[in-house]
Amino acid sequence: MRNQAVEKYCNEWIVNITDITDKARKIDACIANGDLDTAYNLLPVEKPYHFGE
């Protein structure tokens, strides 16, 4: 990215930043212990982004 895209990215497109370090560590620990179901359930729900609708 460059020029106007960088400005928009920094000043408009980023609307929120959330620290998920603790959650990532929990997921990693679950995976290390073989508890994949719990790890999967800790992941955020992904929603499709409908571009142009």
Residue pairs with C-beta under 8 A, 6 or more apart in sequence:
1 9
23 42
26 42
27 39
27 42
27 43
30 36
30 38
30 39
30 42
31 39
